[in-house]
Amino acid sequence: MNVDFKTDGNNITVYLAGDIDEYGVRTVKNDIDKLIDDTKGLRSMVFDMRSVTFIDSTGLGFVLGRYKKLRQRRAELLLRNVPKQVDRVFGASGVYSFVPIVE
Amino acid sequence: MNNYFSMKLCAVGENESFARNVVASFAVACSPTLDELNDLKTAVSEAVTNVVVHAYDDGGIVEIYCEIDLTENSLSVCVKDFGKGIEDVNKALEPFYTTKPDDERSGMGFTIMESFMDSMSVESTPGAGTCVTMKKVFGKC
């Protein structure tokens, strides 16, 4: 799993790529959390998922964990370009009521 | 013709991707759609993740037995461990129930297995291990 970041003012887009599973999450979680902690005045984070090849419930826990962390900072988490397999897992788990999709 | 394979893996996160992709490759004989294949991969990943995260404290083995039945175009997969077992299986099956909430576990593993496969059963003996058996029939619609 790989991540790339693009900062635009108070908003950060995180480009996630690869498999978001138990192994994948371990490799990127700390980098994303550090980015959240280090960005002053952060208002929103967008997970761009166009290059995500797979997700399971561990990935779901990872997304909800970042949602909670951002909420504590009064920032929001948004999703973009959600692939079909990811959408199926998110849809089955009710994630969209907390973390909406944006264009 | 029916076909099967079995394998033993070290119960570590690095092997999850290998396990789900091997089962998905085996399922190709049933001519699944891409969506069906993704459902199968997700369910297998959940079962193996449970073993990696919950079954052992100091590492162990995950055993996978997989069988296809071409007469009904189905695949059955059994994911077995020899770890701690589950004290209360009914509780574990509840959506969002997790014994590790501090670890950012979603508690949705069994719910996803149940909803993405045609059948799922869990047999567990505390102190002896757990066996999750799932079946998917392909090309139903």
gemmi code that builds the backbone of each chain (N, CA, C; Angstrom):
import gemmi

chains = {
    "A": [
        ("MET", (0.846, -1.196, 0.000), (0.000, 0.000, 0.000), (0.880, 1.245, 0.000)),
        ("ASN", (0.511, 2.224, -0.834), (1.267, 3.477, -0.928), (0.358, 4.680, -0.695)),
        ("VAL", (0.951, 5.773, -0.224), (0.181, 7.014, -0.124), (0.972, 8.190, -0.679)),
        ("ASP", (0.231, 9.118, -1.234), (0.782, 10.387, -1.707), (-0.094, 11.498, -1.147)),
        ("PHE", (0.488, 12.626, -0.876), (-0.315, 13.714, -0.307), (-0.255, 14.945, -1.193)),
        ("LYS", (-1.354, 15.677, -1.202), (-1.342, 16.986, -1.861), (-2.058, 17.961, -0.926)),
        ("THR", (-1.337, 18.986, -0.503), (-1.931, 19.965, 0.410), (-2.389, 21.189, -0.371)),
        ("ASP", (-3.613, 21.623, -0.049), (-4.161, 22.809, -0.713), (-4.821, 23.667, 0.381)),
        ("GLY", (-4.066, 24.634, 0.903), (-4.569, 25.452, 2.011), (-4.788, 24.599, 3.246)),
        ("ASN", (-6.050, 24.604, 3.729), (-6.374, 23.823, 4.925), (-6.895, 22.426, 4.600)),
        ("ASN", (-6.781, 22.052, 3.336), (-7.294, 20.753, 2.912), (-6.153, 19.869, 2.390)),
        ("ILE", (-6.246, 18.606, 2.716), (-5.233, 17.658, 2.238), (-5.925, 16.538, 1.476)),
        ("THR", (-5.424, 16.251, 0.284), (-5.895, 15.070, -0.432), (-4.854, 13.974, -0.263)),
        ("VAL", (-5.332, 12.795, 0.175), (-4.449, 11.640, 0.349), (-4.792, 10.639, -0.756)),
        ("TYR", (-3.815, 10.361, -1.613), (-4.018, 9.397, -2.697), (-3.573, 8.021, -2.210)),
        ("LEU", (-4.561, 7.161, -1.930), (-4.262, 5.813, -1.437), (-4.126, 4.873, -2.635)),
        ("ALA", (-3.176, 3.953, -2.550), (-2.986, 3.002, -3.652), (-2.621, 1.626, -3.110)),
        ("GLY", (-3.171, 0.585, -3.751), (-2.848, -0.793, -3.360), (-3.921, -1.422, -2.484)),
        ("ASP", (-3.552, -2.436, -1.727), (-4.488, -3.192, -0.886), (-4.545, -2.595, 0.516)),
        ("ILE", (-5.752, -2.197, 0.957), (-5.913, -1.669, 2.321), (-6.396, -2.815, 3.206)),
        ("ASP", (-5.451, -3.632, 3.658), (-5.772, -4.743, 4.560), (-4.864, -4.647, 5.780)),
        ("GLU", (-4.852, -5.695, 6.571), (-4.071, -5.719, 7.815), (-2.611, -5.282, 7.585)),
        ("TYR", (-2.011, -5.824, 6.558), (-0.609, -5.529, 6.270), (-0.448, -4.110, 5.712)),
        ("GLY", (-1.351, -3.760, 4.790), (-1.269, -2.453, 4.142), (-1.463, -1.297, 5.114)),
        ("VAL", (-2.447, -1.440, 5.995), (-2.751, -0.375, 6.956), (-1.542, -0.070, 7.836)),
        ("ARG", (-0.864, -1.142, 8.264), (0.297, -0.967, 9.148), (1.370, -0.089, 8.507)),
        ("THR", (1.475, -0.171, 7.180), (2.557, 0.549, 6.505), (2.280, 2.047, 6.335)),
        ("VAL", (1.017, 2.453, 6.385), (0.724, 3.866, 6.079), (0.055, 4.653, 7.217)),
        ("LYS", (-0.458, 3.960, 8.205), (-1.240, 4.639, 9.253), (-0.446, 5.747, 9.949)),
        ("ASN", (0.768, 5.435, 10.337), (1.563, 6.426, 11.072), (1.856, 7.670, 10.237)),
        ("ASP", (2.106, 7.486, 8.951), (2.391, 8.630, 8.066), (1.179, 9.565, 7.993)),
        ("ILE", (-0.007, 8.961, 7.851), (-1.221, 9.780, 7.733), (-1.520, 10.479, 9.065)),
        ("ASP", (-1.342, 9.760, 10.164), (-1.592, 10.368, 11.478), (-0.619, 11.513, 11.767)),
        ("LYS", (0.601, 11.342, 11.333), (1.604, 12.399, 11.536), (1.203, 13.646, 10.738)),
        ("LEU", (0.720, 13.401, 9.530), (0.276, 14.503, 8.682), (-0.886, 15.257, 9.347)),
        ("ILE", (-1.822, 14.501, 9.923), (-2.967, 15.122, 10.612), (-2.464, 15.929, 11.817)),
        ("ASP", (-1.555, 15.349, 12.578), (-1.035, 16.014, 13.780), (-0.212, 17.261, 13.437)),
        ("ASP", (0.508, 17.195, 12.322), (1.452, 18.269, 11.994), (0.836, 19.428, 11.207)),
        ("THR", (-0.390, 19.233, 10.684), (-0.982, 20.279, 9.845), (-1.846, 21.213, 10.689)),
        ("LYS", (-1.380, 22.412, 10.857), (-2.140, 23.388, 11.657), (-3.340, 23.901, 10.854)),
        ("GLY", (-4.475, 24.047, 11.517), (-5.668, 24.591, 10.868), (-6.299, 23.658, 9.850)),
        ("LEU", (-6.027, 22.376, 9.962), (-6.581, 21.409, 9.004), (-8.117, 21.414, 9.063)),
        ("ARG", (-8.748, 21.536, 7.896), (-10.213, 21.575, 7.848), (-10.808, 20.292, 7.268)),
        ("SER", (-10.135, 19.767, 6.233), (-10.666, 18.526, 5.657), (-9.569, 17.678, 5.043)),
        ("MET", (-9.843, 16.379, 5.062), (-8.942, 15.422, 4.404), (-9.789, 14.606, 3.440)),
        ("VAL", (-9.294, 14.471, 2.214), (-10.000, 13.665, 1.221), (-9.171, 12.418, 0.937)),
        ("PHE", (-9.785, 11.248, 1.057), (-9.121, 10.007, 0.626), (-9.515, 9.762, -0.826)),
        ("ASP", (-8.570, 9.948, -1.735), (-8.811, 9.612, -3.143), (-8.450, 8.141, -3.326)),
        ("MET", (-9.464, 7.325, -3.658), (-9.272, 5.870, -3.626), (-9.192, 5.246, -5.014)),
        ("ARG", (-8.951, 6.060, -6.048), (-9.018, 5.511, -7.410), (-8.014, 4.370, -7.635)),
        ("SER", (-6.899, 4.370, -6.928), (-5.879, 3.325, -7.136), (-5.889, 2.244, -6.057)),
        ("VAL", (-6.989, 2.205, -5.280), (-7.108, 1.155, -4.270), (-7.564, -0.136, -4.960)),
        ("THR", (-6.819, -1.222, -4.744), (-7.114, -2.473, -5.439), (-7.949, -3.430, -4.585)),
        ("PHE", (-7.972, -3.180, -3.270), (-8.719, -4.082, -2.387), (-8.882, -3.444, -1.019)),
        ("ILE", (-10.023, -3.700, -0.357), (-10.182, -3.283, 1.041), (-10.970, -4.365, 1.783)),
        ("ASP", (-10.686, -4.528, 3.081), (-11.511, -5.412, 3.907), (-11.865, -4.675, 5.195)),
        ("SER", (-12.381, -5.396, 6.201), (-12.872, -4.685, 7.388), (-11.743, -4.040, 8.196)),
        ("THR", (-10.511, -4.511, 8.009), (-9.383, -3.833, 8.655), (-9.213, -2.433, 8.048)),
        ("GLY", (-9.389, -2.357, 6.728), (-9.326, -1.065, 6.050), (-10.469, -0.156, 6.477)),
        ("LEU", (-11.616, -0.796, 6.710), (-12.780, -0.066, 7.191), (-12.486, 0.557, 8.562)),
        ("GLY", (-11.881, -0.222, 9.449), (-11.483, 0.275, 10.772), (-10.488, 1.419, 10.659)),
        ("PHE", (-9.606, 1.316, 9.686), (-8.616, 2.357, 9.437), (-9.302, 3.669, 9.008)),
        ("VAL", (-10.270, 3.566, 8.093), (-10.982, 4.759, 7.620), (-11.770, 5.393, 8.774)),
        ("LEU", (-12.483, 4.568, 9.542), (-13.265, 5.102, 10.670), (-12.354, 5.686, 11.752)),
        ("GLY", (-11.191, 5.083, 11.928), (-10.221, 5.598, 12.900), (-9.715, 6.982, 12.515)),
        ("ARG", (-9.470, 7.183, 11.222), (-9.021, 8.509, 10.757), (-10.166, 9.524, 10.851)),
        ("TYR", (-11.404, 9.052, 10.589), (-12.584, 9.910, 10.738), (-12.672, 10.438, 12.173)),
        ("LYS", (-12.485, 9.537, 13.145), (-12.565, 9.936, 14.562), (-11.440, 10.897, 14.920)),
        ("LYS", (-10.258, 10.603, 14.440), (-9.099, 11.453, 14.749), (-9.294, 12.866, 14.171)),
        ("LEU", (-9.805, 12.911, 12.938), (-10.033, 14.212, 12.310), (-11.145, 14.979, 13.021)),
        ("ARG", (-12.151, 14.240, 13.444), (-13.275, 14.880, 14.137), (-12.821, 15.548, 15.435)),
        ("GLN", (-11.899, 14.888, 16.125), (-11.339, 15.490, 17.348), (-10.635, 16.804, 17.044)),
        ("ARG", (-10.129, 16.904, 15.819), (-9.436, 18.126, 15.383), (-10.416, 19.101, 14.706)),
        ("ARG", (-11.682, 18.757, 14.750), (-12.741, 19.536, 14.081), (-12.526, 19.640, 12.577)),
        ("ALA", (-12.019, 18.570, 12.027), (-11.850, 18.492, 10.577), (-12.692, 17.326, 10.063)),
        ("GLU", (-13.012, 17.341, 8.773), (-13.857, 16.278, 8.244), (-13.077, 15.369, 7.297)),
        ("LEU", (-13.591, 14.141, 7.158), (-13.007, 13.189, 6.211), (-14.000, 12.955, 5.089)),
        ("LEU", (-13.483, 12.978, 3.852), (-14.323, 12.783, 2.671), (-13.680, 11.716, 1.781)),
        ("LEU", (-14.500, 11.101, 0.928), (-13.999, 10.061, 0.026), (-14.201, 10.485, -1.417)),
        ("ARG", (-13.265, 10.074, -2.262), (-13.402, 10.396, -3.689), (-12.962, 9.180, -4.518)),
        ("ASN", (-13.605, 8.992, -5.668), (-13.243, 7.921, -6.618), (-13.193, 6.532, -5.956)),
        ("VAL", (-14.311, 6.165, -5.342), (-14.384, 4.879, -4.626), (-14.610, 3.731, -5.624)),
        ("PRO", (-13.672, 2.787, -5.739), (-13.862, 1.666, -6.669), (-14.987, 0.736, -6.219)),
        ("LYS", (-15.439, -0.114, -7.140), (-16.606, -0.958, -6.894), (-16.440, -1.889, -5.679)),
        ("GLN", (-15.297, -2.556, -5.579), (-15.096, -3.503, -4.461), (-15.104, -2.757, -3.128)),
        ("VAL", (-14.502, -1.584, -3.101), (-14.460, -0.769, -1.883), (-15.874, -0.299, -1.537)),
        ("ASP", (-16.609, 0.105, -2.568), (-17.982, 0.580, -2.376), (-18.862, -0.515, -1.763)),
        ("ARG", (-18.625, -1.741, -2.175), (-19.414, -2.875, -1.657), (-19.150, -3.060, -0.153)),
        ("VAL", (-17.878, -2.968, 0.254), (-17.533, -3.121, 1.669), (-18.061, -1.934, 2.478)),
        ("PHE", (-17.886, -0.736, 1.953), (-18.361, 0.467, 2.652), (-19.885, 0.468, 2.739)),
        ("GLY", (-20.531, 0.075, 1.633), (-21.992, 0.056, 1.585), (-22.567, -0.912, 2.610)),
        ("ALA", (-21.902, -2.080, 2.775), (-22.382, -3.099, 3.711), (-22.179, -2.679, 5.163)),
        ("SER", (-21.357, -1.657, 5.379), (-20.989, -1.302, 6.758), (-21.517, 0.057, 7.209)),
        ("GLY", (-22.196, 0.762, 6.335), (-22.772, 2.052, 6.729), (-21.771, 3.185, 6.888)),
        ("VAL", (-20.612, 3.061, 6.278), (-19.564, 4.089, 6.410), (-20.023, 5.446, 5.871)),
        ("TYR", (-20.848, 5.390, 4.824), (-21.189, 6.650, 4.148), (-22.002, 7.607, 5.033)),
        ("SER", (-22.607, 7.086, 6.106), (-23.334, 8.014, 6.977), (-22.362, 8.891, 7.789)),
        ("PHE", (-21.103, 8.456, 7.887), (-20.104, 9.258, 8.598), (-19.152, 9.969, 7.638)),
        ("VAL", (-18.804, 9.247, 6.581), (-17.775, 9.733, 5.669), (-18.364, 9.796, 4.253)),
        ("PRO", (-18.815, 10.970, 3.823), (-19.494, 11.050, 2.532), (-18.533, 11.053, 1.320)),
        ("ILE", (-19.119, 10.740, 0.173), (-18.347, 10.791, -1.079), (-18.496, 12.184, -1.690)),
        ("VAL", (-17.408, 12.721, -2.197), (-17.464, 13.998, -2.921), (-16.967, 13.780, -4.348)),
        ("GLU", (-17.358, 14.662, -5.229), (-16.922, 14.584, -6.629), (-15.479, 15.030, -6.756)),
    ],
    "B": [
        ("MET", (-16.563, -32.649, -12.824), (-15.368, -32.950, -12.031), (-15.253, -31.988, -10.855)),
        ("ASN", (-14.924, -32.532, -9.690), (-14.672, -31.685, -8.536), (-13.165, -31.581, -8.312)),
        ("ASN", (-12.800, -30.554, -7.614), (-11.366, -30.308, -7.418), (-11.160, -29.671, -6.045)),
        ("TYR", (-10.007, -29.858, -5.474), (-9.751, -29.259, -4.170), (-8.277, -28.959, -3.987)),
        ("PHE", (-7.975, -28.127, -3.014), (-6.582, -27.960, -2.562), (-6.607, -27.648, -1.071)),
        ("SER", (-5.473, -27.860, -0.437), (-5.349, -27.403, 0.949), (-3.961, -26.805, 1.121)),
        ("MET", (-3.855, -25.890, 2.067), (-2.545, -25.294, 2.326), (-2.453, -24.817, 3.769)),
        ("LYS", (-1.220, -24.753, 4.242), (-0.954, -24.237, 5.584), (-0.098, -22.995, 5.433)),
        ("LEU", (-0.463, -21.968, 6.184), (0.279, -20.719, 6.096), (0.631, -20.234, 7.491)),
        ("CYS", (1.711, -19.506, 7.567), (2.051, -18.796, 8.793), (0.998, -17.690, 8.977)),
        ("ALA", (0.411, -17.601, 10.177), (-0.675, -16.636, 10.407), (-0.125, -15.226, 10.616)),
        ("VAL", (0.266, -14.602, 9.522), (0.757, -13.219, 9.571), (0.067, -12.385, 8.490)),
        ("GLY", (-0.044, -11.095, 8.739), (-0.733, -10.192, 7.822), (-0.200, -10.238, 6.398)),
        ("GLU", (1.086, -10.472, 6.263), (1.708, -10.519, 4.936), (1.095, -11.615, 4.063)),
        ("ASN", (0.516, -12.649, 4.683), (-0.025, -13.778, 3.908), (-1.498, -13.623, 3.532)),
        ("GLU", (-2.150, -12.560, 4.006), (-3.575, -12.390, 3.711), (-3.829, -12.245, 2.214)),
        ("SER", (-3.027, -11.399, 1.593), (-3.189, -11.155, 0.167), (-2.941, -12.442, -0.626)),
        ("PHE", (-1.910, -13.193, -0.228), (-1.601, -14.472, -0.889), (-2.800, -15.414, -0.773)),
        ("ALA", (-3.335, -15.548, 0.446), (-4.436, -16.490, 0.688), (-5.668, -16.142, -0.158)),
        ("ARG", (-6.088, -14.872, -0.140), (-7.319, -14.524, -0.876), (-7.120, -14.656, -2.385)),
        ("ASN", (-5.889, -14.367, -2.848), (-5.642, -14.467, -4.293), (-5.538, -15.913, -4.770)),
        ("VAL", (-5.018, -16.798, -3.914), (-4.952, -18.225, -4.277), (-6.370, -18.784, -4.403)),
        ("VAL", (-7.229, -18.474, -3.418), (-8.610, -18.985, -3.461), (-9.338, -18.408, -4.688)),
        ("ALA", (-9.103, -17.131, -4.960), (-9.753, -16.504, -6.122), (-9.265, -17.150, -7.423)),
        ("SER", (-7.986, -17.458, -7.505), (-7.451, -18.108, -8.718), (-8.099, -19.473, -8.915)),
        ("PHE", (-8.279, -20.203, -7.818), (-8.884, -21.536, -7.878), (-10.333, -21.446, -8.356)),
        ("ALA", (-11.009, -20.364, -7.952), (-12.428, -20.182, -8.283), (-12.657, -19.897, -9.764)),
        ("VAL", (-11.599, -19.552, -10.486), (-11.749, -19.188, -11.904), (-12.386, -20.323, -12.710)),
        ("ALA", (-12.172, -21.581, -12.265), (-12.774, -22.741, -12.944), (-14.297, -22.669, -12.954)),
        ("CYS", (-14.876, -21.914, -12.004), (-16.340, -21.771, -11.927), (-16.837, -20.576, -12.751)),
        ("SER", (-15.961, -19.964, -13.533), (-16.299, -18.796, -14.352), (-17.045, -17.705, -13.582)),
        ("PRO", (-16.493, -17.234, -12.482), (-17.181, -16.190, -11.712), (-17.133, -14.844, -12.426)),
        ("THR", (-18.083, -13.970, -12.089), (-17.982, -12.593, -12.556), (-16.938, -11.892, -11.678)),
        ("LEU", (-16.508, -10.739, -12.110), (-15.518, -9.984, -11.335), (-16.082, -9.620, -9.959)),
        ("ASP", (-17.365, -9.267, -9.911), (-17.981, -8.919, -8.627), (-18.025, -10.123, -7.692)),
        ("GLU", (-18.351, -11.288, -8.236), (-18.386, -12.510, -7.415), (-16.995, -12.832, -6.878)),
        ("LEU", (-16.004, -12.663, -7.742), (-14.619, -12.933, -7.343), (-14.176, -11.971, -6.239)),
        ("ASN", (-14.562, -10.725, -6.364), (-14.217, -9.736, -5.329), (-14.898, -10.053, -4.006)),
        ("ASP", (-16.152, -10.509, -4.064), (-16.856, -10.898, -2.835), (-16.128, -12.055, -2.156)),
        ("LEU", (-15.714, -13.031, -2.963), (-14.994, -14.195, -2.420), (-13.673, -13.760, -1.779)),
        ("LYS", (-12.932, -12.917, -2.490), (-11.639, -12.436, -1.962), (-11.837, -11.692, -0.640)),
        ("THR", (-12.876, -10.868, -0.578), (-13.115, -10.086, 0.636), (-13.440, -11.016, 1.811)),
        ("ALA", (-14.297, -12.011, 1.554), (-14.695, -12.926, 2.636), (-13.502, -13.746, 3.129)),
        ("VAL", (-12.687, -14.240, 2.211), (-11.504, -15.024, 2.613), (-10.546, -14.142, 3.406)),
        ("SER", (-10.399, -12.921, 2.971), (-9.515, -11.988, 3.667), (-9.994, -11.762, 5.100)),
        ("GLU", (-11.306, -11.648, 5.282), (-11.855, -11.447, 6.629), (-11.550, -12.649, 7.525)),
        ("ALA", (-11.732, -13.846, 6.982), (-11.507, -15.054, 7.788), (-10.032, -15.170, 8.178)),
        ("VAL", (-9.137, -14.905, 7.235), (-7.702, -15.014, 7.529), (-7.274, -13.887, 8.480)),
        ("THR", (-7.833, -12.696, 8.301), (-7.518, -11.582, 9.211), (-7.894, -11.942, 10.645)),
        ("ASN", (-9.061, -12.572, 10.810), (-9.478, -12.979, 12.162), (-8.437, -13.885, 12.812)),
        ("VAL", (-7.906, -14.813, 12.023), (-6.879, -15.720, 12.571), (-5.636, -14.917, 12.960)),
        ("VAL", (-5.201, -14.051, 12.051), (-3.976, -13.270, 12.289), (-4.132, -12.373, 13.526)),
        ("VAL", (-5.303, -11.754, 13.663), (-5.487, -10.748, 14.715), (-5.888, -11.379, 16.056)),
        ("HIS", (-6.741, -12.412, 15.996), (-7.355, -12.877, 17.240), (-6.897, -14.256, 17.738)),
        ("ALA", (-6.486, -15.152, 16.827), (-6.310, -16.551, 17.241), (-5.079, -16.785, 18.114)),
        ("TYR", (-4.010, -16.097, 17.800), (-2.747, -16.402, 18.477), (-2.111, -15.148, 19.084)),
        ("ASP", (-1.377, -15.345, 20.164), (-0.569, -14.247, 20.713), (0.845, -14.263, 20.148)),
        ("ASP", (1.348, -15.480, 19.912), (2.752, -15.576, 19.482), (2.908, -16.263, 18.132)),
        ("GLY", (1.945, -16.042, 17.251), (2.046, -16.636, 15.922), (1.526, -18.061, 15.910)),
        ("GLY", (1.133, -18.512, 14.748), (0.598, -19.868, 14.609), (0.318, -20.160, 13.155)),
        ("ILE", (-0.543, -21.154, 12.951), (-0.793, -21.623, 11.583), (-2.247, -21.361, 11.204)),
        ("VAL", (-2.453, -20.996, 9.934), (-3.803, -20.964, 9.382), (-3.865, -22.029, 8.288)),
        ("GLU", (-4.877, -22.877, 8.372), (-5.049, -23.954, 7.390), (-6.232, -23.616, 6.506)),
        ("ILE", (-6.041, -23.739, 5.211), (-7.142, -23.450, 4.289), (-7.426, -24.690, 3.441)),
        ("TYR", (-8.683, -25.099, 3.448), (-9.106, -26.191, 2.574), (-10.180, -25.618, 1.648)),
        ("CYS", (-10.002, -25.862, 0.350), (-10.900, -25.242, -0.631), (-11.332, -26.297, -1.646)),
        ("GLU", (-12.619, -26.297, -1.944), (-13.157, -27.326, -2.836), (-14.121, -26.681, -3.822)),
        ("ILE", (-14.033, -27.097, -5.086), (-15.038, -26.601, -6.024), (-15.894, -27.759, -6.533)),
        ("ASP", (-17.152, -27.436, -6.725), (-18.105, -28.420, -7.225), (-18.674, -27.865, -8.526)),
        ("LEU", (-18.205, -28.429, -9.636), (-18.590, -27.860, -10.930), (-20.016, -28.231, -11.326)),
        ("THR", (-20.606, -29.236, -10.683), (-21.985, -29.574, -11.028), (-22.945, -28.471, -10.565)),
        ("GLU", (-22.618, -27.847, -9.412), (-23.477, -26.724, -8.986), (-22.722, -25.393, -9.064)),
        ("ASN", (-21.535, -25.454, -9.654), (-20.732, -24.248, -9.857), (-20.498, -23.475, -8.553)),
        ("SER", (-20.008, -24.201, -7.563), (-19.812, -23.567, -6.255), (-18.400, -23.807, -5.721)),
        ("LEU", (-18.034, -22.964, -4.785), (-16.747, -23.116, -4.098), (-17.011, -23.086, -2.593)),
        ("SER", (-16.412, -24.037, -1.886), (-16.472, -24.036, -0.419), (-15.061, -23.840, 0.095)),
        ("VAL", (-14.940, -23.039, 1.123), (-13.613, -22.808, 1.693), (-13.709, -22.873, 3.213)),
        ("CYS", (-12.730, -23.567, 3.794), (-12.683, -23.693, 5.250), (-11.382, -23.053, 5.728)),
        ("VAL", (-11.493, -22.090, 6.623), (-10.318, -21.403, 7.177), (-10.225, -21.792, 8.649)),
        ("LYS", (-9.147, -22.486, 8.987), (-9.053, -23.117, 10.310), (-7.796, -22.668, 11.048)),
        ("ASP", (-7.930, -22.518, 12.365), (-6.744, -22.241, 13.179), (-6.766, -23.126, 14.420)),
        ("PHE", (-5.663, -23.120, 15.133), (-5.535, -23.958, 16.339), (-5.217, -23.062, 17.537)),
        ("GLY", (-5.853, -21.917, 17.536), (-5.544, -20.899, 18.548), (-6.533, -20.881, 19.706)),
        ("LYS", (-6.815, -19.672, 20.154), (-7.580, -19.471, 21.394), (-9.038, -19.909, 21.330)),
        ("GLY", (-9.620, -19.857, 20.139), (-11.048, -20.127, 20.021), (-11.879, -18.917, 20.430)),
        ("ILE", (-13.188, -19.017, 20.206), (-14.107, -17.910, 20.501), (-15.028, -18.344, 21.640)),
        ("GLU", (-15.061, -17.559, 22.702), (-15.886, -17.900, 23.875), (-17.372, -17.912, 23.522)),
        ("ASP", (-17.816, -16.867, 22.834), (-19.237, -16.722, 22.528), (-19.395, -16.414, 21.041)),
        ("VAL", (-19.638, -17.459, 20.258), (-19.707, -17.296, 18.801), (-20.860, -16.371, 18.402)),
        ("ASN", (-22.025, -16.519, 19.038), (-23.175, -15.679, 18.681), (-22.863, -14.199, 18.869)),
        ("LYS", (-22.143, -13.885, 19.935), (-21.749, -12.500, 20.201), (-20.774, -12.014, 19.113)),
        ("ALA", (-19.834, -12.890, 18.767), (-18.825, -12.531, 17.763), (-19.458, -12.246, 16.398)),
        ("LEU", (-20.615, -12.867, 16.140), (-21.279, -12.678, 14.843), (-22.045, -11.359, 14.755)),
        ("GLU", (-22.250, -10.709, 15.887), (-23.008, -9.448, 15.869), (-22.229, -8.351, 15.148)),
        ("PRO", (-22.917, -7.571, 14.292), (-22.231, -6.467, 13.601), (-21.622, -5.495, 14.607)),
        ("PHE", (-20.456, -5.028, 14.320), (-19.710, -4.026, 15.103), (-19.187, -4.550, 16.444)),
        ("TYR", (-19.412, -5.850, 16.731), (-18.844, -6.384, 17.984), (-17.369, -6.695, 17.768)),
        ("THR", (-16.525, -6.176, 18.621), (-15.102, -6.509, 18.563), (-14.534, -6.598, 19.967)),
        ("THR", (-13.569, -7.493, 20.134), (-12.883, -7.591, 21.424), (-11.694, -6.636, 21.469)),
        ("LYS", (-11.433, -5.968, 20.315), (-10.283, -5.061, 20.263), (-10.659, -3.674, 19.723)),
        ("PRO", (-11.576, -2.975, 20.404), (-11.990, -1.661, 19.895), (-10.857, -0.633, 19.900)),
        ("ASP", (-9.920, -0.772, 20.846), (-8.813, 0.192, 20.913), (-7.844, 0.032, 19.757)),
        ("ASP", (-7.947, -1.104, 19.095), (-7.044, -1.418, 17.997), (-7.641, -0.980, 16.648)),
        ("GLU", (-8.698, -0.159, 16.706), (-9.407, 0.302, 15.502), (-9.989, -0.844, 14.690)),
        ("ARG", (-10.467, -1.877, 15.376), (-11.135, -2.984, 14.679), (-12.585, -2.599, 14.445)),
        ("SER", (-13.095, -2.868, 13.237), (-14.453, -2.420, 12.924), (-15.517, -3.374, 13.467)),
        ("GLY", (-15.148, -4.632, 13.725), (-16.148, -5.600, 14.189), (-17.106, -6.034, 13.096)),
        ("MET", (-16.702, -5.847, 11.839), (-17.588, -6.172, 10.718), (-17.154, -7.404, 9.929)),
        ("GLY", (-16.117, -8.080, 10.385), (-15.572, -9.225, 9.644), (-16.597, -10.306, 9.346)),
        ("PHE", (-17.240, -10.829, 10.391), (-18.214, -11.914, 10.183), (-19.434, -11.424, 9.396)),
        ("THR", (-19.839, -10.178, 9.637), (-20.991, -9.634, 8.906), (-20.696, -9.601, 7.403)),
        ("ILE", (-19.475, -9.199, 7.056), (-19.089, -9.159, 5.639), (-19.029, -10.575, 5.065)),
        ("MET", (-18.462, -11.514, 5.817), (-18.416, -12.915, 5.336), (-19.831, -13.424, 5.075)),
        ("GLU", (-20.735, -13.154, 6.004), (-22.111, -13.630, 5.876), (-22.825, -13.007, 4.688)),
        ("SER", (-22.602, -11.703, 4.484), (-23.365, -11.051, 3.420), (-22.724, -11.222, 2.035)),
        ("PHE", (-21.435, -11.528, 1.978), (-20.783, -11.656, 0.668), (-20.763, -13.105, 0.160)),
        ("MET", (-21.038, -14.067, 1.073), (-21.042, -15.477, 0.658), (-22.479, -16.002, 0.750)),
        ("ASP", (-22.735, -17.206, 0.180), (-24.091, -17.757, 0.245), (-24.357, -18.437, 1.576)),
        ("SER", (-23.310, -18.992, 2.181), (-23.491, -19.537, 3.533), (-22.190, -19.419, 4.311)),
        ("MET", (-22.319, -19.381, 5.624), (-21.143, -19.313, 6.471), (-21.472, -19.973, 7.807)),
        ("SER", (-20.549, -20.769, 8.323), (-20.746, -21.322, 9.668), (-19.434, -21.244, 10.438)),
        ("VAL", (-19.558, -21.115, 11.748), (-18.382, -20.995, 12.612), (-18.441, -22.088, 13.663)),
        ("GLU", (-17.379, -22.874, 13.732), (-17.251, -23.859, 14.821), (-16.027, -23.462, 15.615)),
        ("SER", (-16.191, -23.340, 16.922), (-15.061, -22.903, 17.725), (-15.050, -23.582, 19.079)),
        ("THR", (-13.869, -23.962, 19.519), (-13.695, -24.534, 20.855), (-12.650, -23.703, 21.584)),
        ("PRO", (-13.064, -23.047, 22.682), (-12.083, -22.246, 23.412), (-10.850, -23.077, 23.787)),
        ("GLY", (-9.704, -22.531, 23.484), (-8.454, -23.224, 23.798), (-7.990, -24.188, 22.716)),
        ("ALA", (-8.862, -24.466, 21.744), (-8.484, -25.453, 20.713), (-8.460, -24.874, 19.302)),
        ("GLY", (-9.291, -23.863, 19.026), (-9.255, -23.252, 17.693), (-10.625, -23.032, 17.090)),
        ("THR", (-10.606, -22.492, 15.884), (-11.829, -22.078, 15.201), (-11.776, -22.543, 13.751)),
        ("CYS", (-12.944, -22.909, 13.221), (-13.029, -23.250, 11.800), (-14.214, -22.494, 11.198)),
        ("VAL", (-13.928, -21.686, 10.195), (-14.969, -20.948, 9.493), (-15.150, -21.601, 8.124)),
        ("THR", (-16.378, -22.030, 7.830), (-16.658, -22.659, 6.537), (-17.638, -21.784, 5.752)),
        ("MET", (-17.269, -21.489, 4.516), (-18.106, -20.598, 3.703), (-18.308, -21.223, 2.319)),
        ("LYS", (-19.432, -20.878, 1.716), (-19.714, -21.398, 0.381), (-20.268, -20.302, -0.509)),
        ("LYS", (-19.842, -20.329, -1.753), (-20.404, -19.378, -2.717), (-20.788, -20.118, -3.991)),
        ("VAL", (-21.990, -19.870, -4.468), (-22.454, -20.432, -5.736), (-22.343, -19.333, -6.788)),
        ("PHE", (-21.701, -19.641, -7.895), (-21.459, -18.610, -8.921), (-22.504, -18.665, -10.036)),
        ("GLY", (-22.707, -17.506, -10.653), (-23.575, -17.426, -11.831), (-25.052, -17.600, -11.538)),
        ("LYS", (-25.485, -17.120, -10.373), (-26.894, -17.290, -10.003), (-27.816, -16.320, -10.718)),
        ("CYS", (-27.231, -15.188, -11.179), (-28.117, -14.227, -11.842), (-27.590, -13.849, -13.217)),
    ],
}
model = gemmi.Model(1)
for chain_id, residues in chains.items():
    chain = gemmi.Chain(chain_id)
    for i, (resn, *xyz) in enumerate(residues, 1):
        res = gemmi.Residue()
        res.name, res.seqid = resn, gemmi.SeqId(i, " ")
        for name, pos in zip(("N", "CA", "C"), xyz):
            atom = gemmi.Atom()
            atom.name, atom.element = name, gemmi.Element(name[0])
            atom.pos, atom.b_iso = gemmi.Position(*pos), 0.0
            res.add_atom(atom)
        chain.add_residue(res)
    model.add_chain(chain)
structure = gemmi.Structure()
structure.add_model(model)
structure.setup_entities()
